[in-house]
């Protein structure tokens, strides 16, 4: 219907490199006829959480074969992978995953911490088993979120061990990762990520429709999205093709206001106008106590407004820059 008016996809055929849509399967039933319609819009289906451990292999194989019949790859969730790693059963887990038909292993560090060498060995084991892998960064618990500096470091490690793209944890989409306590995007945190890496480096988990709409509107149809409910697939595809959804009309793209007290706002003003600048310089200019300066810097880093780097003159010292991104 009106085919000549509908915008074409950049990557129209699978396997796509950009504009990926990852959905989740929570063992909900759906009819084949409707799924045939949305299947071309789906790139990967993730079998949710530890569900593969709780259902018969025969059922799991049948479900994976169903998706393969529509040219859709199937992934484990990071929860299951972390469990296998923590139980020292990763190699057996890979063998079993390949046997039942999984294509992708999702690896995360929500409950575990892995050094770079361990990450490299895990990645090599996945590839040796004939599988692909996605690396997820971030914590599910809102009380234990990564500072932007830590997030950037983990992205770098994931890419260095061979990850093609990095998934950003969102959990339920509230107060986790790039989302604040209201589920709105923390644009400055996002800017810090895209200042160093282009958006197509990431697969953004976006469970809420408003988040999906905001990311598509900001970065275009090439944005990679995950944690998409089956009911939202067509809506996202229509937005990729240039049509607005109802959630688009409630979006705000204003930069997030700086939170915290007057000291944080004043320190940000100085960093923004005099960068790169050291902590000692901030103390000399403001005559504020060192503890106040340190608290303001920590606050600004947590909000994603500034980045800490080593000084070019003396790598033992730290200097601070405001977040700047060509993508915002």
C-alpha positions in Angstrom: 0.0 0.0 0.0 1.5 3.3 -1.1 4.8 1.6 -1.5 6.4 4.5 -3.3 5.8 6.8 -0.3 7.5 4.5 2.3 11.1 5.2 3.0 13.5 2.2 2.3 15.6 0.7 4.9 19.4 1.3 4.7 20.0 -2.4 5.4 16.9 -3.9 3.9 18.1 -7.5 3.9 19.3 -9.7 6.8 21.9 -10.1 8.2 21.9 -6.4 8.8 24.9 -4.4 10.2 22.8 -1.4 11.4 19.3 -0.7 12.4 19.1 -3.9 14.4 16.0 -4.9 16.3 16.4 -7.4 19.2 13.3 -8.7 20.8 12.7 -10.9 23.8 10.9 -14.2 24.1 9.3 -14.8 27.5 7.6 -18.0 26.3 4.5 -16.0 25.4 2.3 -17.6 22.7 1.7 -15.9 19.4 0.1 -17.1 16.2 2.3 -17.9 13.2 0.3 -15.8 10.7 0.9 -12.5 12.6 4.6 -13.4 13.3 5.2 -13.9 9.5 4.4 -10.2 9.2 6.8 -8.9 11.8 9.6 -11.5 11.2 11.4 -9.4 8.5 11.6 -6.5 11.1 13.4 -8.7 13.7 17.1 -9.5 13.6 17.6 -11.4 16.9 15.3 -13.0 19.5 16.7 -13.4 23.0 15.3 -16.3 25.1 14.7 -14.5 28.4 16.8 -14.9 31.5 17.3 -18.5 32.8 14.2 -19.8 30.9 16.3 -22.2 28.8 17.2 -24.1 32.0 13.6 -24.5 33.0 12.0 -25.9 29.8 12.5 -29.2 28.0 15.3 -29.3 25.4 12.8 -30.6 22.8 10.6 -27.5 23.3 13.7 -25.2 23.2 15.0 -26.7 20.0 11.6 -26.4 18.4 11.3 -22.7 19.4 14.8 -21.9 18.1 14.1 -23.8 14.8 10.9 -21.7 14.4 12.9 -18.5 14.5 15.6 -19.8 12.2 12.8 -20.5 9.7 12.3 -16.8 9.5 16.0 -15.9 9.2 16.1 -14.7 12.8 19.1 -15.4 15.0 18.6 -16.6 18.6 20.6 -15.4 21.6 21.0 -16.5 25.2 20.5 -13.8 27.9 23.5 -12.6 30.0 21.9 -13.9 33.2 22.2 -17.5 32.0 25.8 -16.9 30.8 26.9 -15.3 34.1 25.4 -18.3 35.9 27.5 -20.7 33.8 30.6 -18.7 34.3 30.1 -18.5 38.1 29.5 -22.2 38.3 32.7 -23.0 36.2 30.6 -24.6 33.6 31.1 -22.2 30.7 32.5 -24.7 28.2 29.7 -27.2 28.9 27.2 -24.3 28.6 28.7 -23.4 25.1 28.5 -27.1 24.0 24.8 -27.3 25.1 24.0 -23.9 23.6 25.4 -25.0 20.2 23.6 -28.4 20.5 20.1 -26.9 20.9 20.7 -24.3 18.2 21.6 -20.9 19.8 23.5 -18.6 17.5 24.6 -15.9 20.0 25.9 -15.9 23.5 25.3 -12.7 25.5 28.0 -12.1 28.1 27.6 -9.5 30.9 29.0 -8.5 34.2 26.0 -7.7 36.3 26.9 -10.1 39.2 30.5 -10.9 38.3 33.7 -8.9 37.5 35.9 -10.1 34.7 39.4 -8.9 33.9 40.5 -8.3 30.3 42.4 -11.6 30.0 39.4 -13.6 31.3 37.1 -11.7 28.8 39.5 -12.6 26.0 39.5 -16.3 26.9 35.7 -16.4 27.1 35.4 -14.7 23.7 37.8 -17.2 22.2 35.9 -20.1 23.7 32.6 -18.8 22.2 34.1 -18.5 18.7 35.8 -21.9 19.0 32.4 -23.4 19.7 31.1 -21.9 16.4 28.9 -19.3 18.1 28.9 -15.5 18.0 28.9 -13.3 21.1 27.5 -9.9 22.3 29.0 -8.1 25.2 26.7 -6.3 27.6 27.9 -3.6 30.1 26.0 -2.1 33.0 24.3 -3.2 36.2 20.7 -4.0 36.7 20.6 -2.6 40.3 19.9 1.1 40.2 22.0 1.5 43.4 25.1 0.2 41.7 25.4 2.0 38.4 28.6 2.6 36.5 30.1 6.0 36.4 30.7 7.2 32.8 34.5 6.7 33.1 34.0 3.1 34.1 31.4 2.5 31.4 33.8 3.9 28.7 36.6 1.6 30.0 34.3 -1.4 29.8 33.2 -0.5 26.3 36.9 -0.3 25.3 37.6 -3.7 26.8 34.7 -5.3 25.1 35.7 -4.0 21.7 39.3 -5.0 22.3 38.3 -8.7 22.8 36.4 -8.8 19.6 32.9 -7.6 20.3 31.4 -6.1 17.2 28.8 -4.1 19.1 28.2 -3.5 22.8 24.8 -3.8 24.5 23.9 -1.2 27.1 22.0 -2.6 30.1 18.7 -1.0 30.9 16.9 -3.7 32.9 13.3 -2.4 33.1 14.3 1.0 31.7 14.1 2.9 35.0 17.1 4.5 36.8 19.6 2.2 35.0 22.3 3.0 32.4 21.4 5.9 30.1 17.9 6.2 31.8 17.0 8.3 34.8 14.5 7.6 37.6 11.6 8.6 35.3 12.7 6.5 32.4 13.9 9.5 30.4 17.2 9.5 28.6 20.2 11.0 30.5 21.4 12.8 27.4 24.7 13.9 28.9 25.6 10.4 29.9 24.7 9.3 26.4 26.7 12.1 24.9 29.8 11.0 26.8 29.5 7.5 25.2 28.8 8.8 21.7 31.6 11.4 22.0 34.1 8.6 22.0 32.2 5.9 19.9 29.7 6.4 17.1 26.1 5.3 18.0 26.3 2.3 15.8 28.9 0.8 18.2 26.0 0.2 20.6 22.9 -1.8 20.9 20.6 0.2 23.2 18.3 -1.7 25.4 15.1 0.4 25.4 12.2 -1.4 27.0 9.8 1.6 27.0 8.1 3.0 23.9 9.1 6.5 24.8 12.8 5.5 24.9 12.6 3.7 21.6 11.0 6.8 20.0 13.5 9.2 21.4 16.5 7.1 20.2 15.1 6.6 16.7 14.3 10.4 16.5 17.8 11.3 17.7 19.9 8.9 15.8 17.8 7.8 12.8 16.8 4.5 11.4 20.3 3.0 11.8 20.0 2.9 15.6 20.3 -0.6 17.2 17.6 -1.4 19.8 17.1 -4.3 22.2 14.7 -5.5 24.8 11.8 -4.7 22.4 8.5 -6.4 23.2 6.9 -8.2 20.2 4.0 -5.7 20.4 6.4 -2.8 19.7 8.2 -4.2 16.7 5.9 -2.7 14.1 5.9 0.7 15.8 9.7 0.8 15.8 9.9 -0.2 12.2 7.4 2.5 11.2 9.5 5.1 13.0 12.6 3.9 11.3 10.7 4.5 8.0 9.8 8.0 9.0 6.4 7.7 10.6 5.8 9.2 14.1 4.3 7.0 16.8 2.0 8.3 19.6 4.9 8.2 22.1 6.8 10.6 19.9 4.6 13.5 20.8 5.6 13.5 24.5 9.3 13.5 24.0 11.8 16.2 25.1 15.3 16.5 23.7 16.4 19.2 26.0 19.8 18.6 27.7 19.4 17.4 31.2 19.7 20.2 33.8 22.7 19.9 36.1 21.6 18.4 39.4 23.2 19.0 42.8 24.0 22.2 44.7 25.5 25.5 43.6 29.0 24.1 44.0 28.4 21.5 41.3 27.0 24.1 38.9 29.9 26.5 39.6 32.5 23.8 39.1 30.9 22.7 35.8 30.9 26.3 34.6 34.7 26.5 35.3 35.4 23.2 33.7 33.3 24.1 30.7 35.1 27.4 30.2 38.7 26.6 31.2 39.2 22.9 30.3 41.4 21.0 30.5 41.7 21.9 34.2 43.1 20.1 37.2 41.5 19.8 40.6 44.2 21.9 42.2 43.4 24.7 39.7 39.8 24.5 40.7 40.7 24.9 44.4 43.0 27.9 43.7 40.3 29.6 41.6 37.3 29.0 43.9 39.0 28.8 47.3 36.6 26.1 48.1 37.6 23.1 50.4 39.1 20.2 48.6 36.3 17.9 49.8 33.7 20.2 48.3 35.6 20.2 44.9 35.9 16.4 45.0 32.2 16.0 45.8 31.2 18.3 42.9 33.5 16.5 40.5 32.1 13.1 41.5 28.5 14.4 41.2 29.2 15.8 37.7 30.9 12.6 36.5 28.0 10.5 37.8 25.5 12.7 35.9 27.6 12.4 32.7 28.6 16.1 32.4 32.3 15.7 32.6 35.1 13.2 31.7 38.3 12.6 33.7 41.5 12.0 31.8 45.2 11.7 32.5 47.1 15.0 32.0 49.3 15.1 28.9 52.0 16.9 31.0 52.0 14.5 33.9 50.1 11.2 33.7 50.0 11.0 37.5 47.6 13.9 37.5 44.0 14.1 36.4 42.3 16.8 34.2 38.7 17.4 33.5 36.8 18.1 30.3 33.1 18.8 29.7 31.2 16.2 27.7 31.0 17.2 24.0 29.4 15.2 21.3 28.8 15.8 17.6 25.8 13.5 18.0 23.8 15.8 20.2 
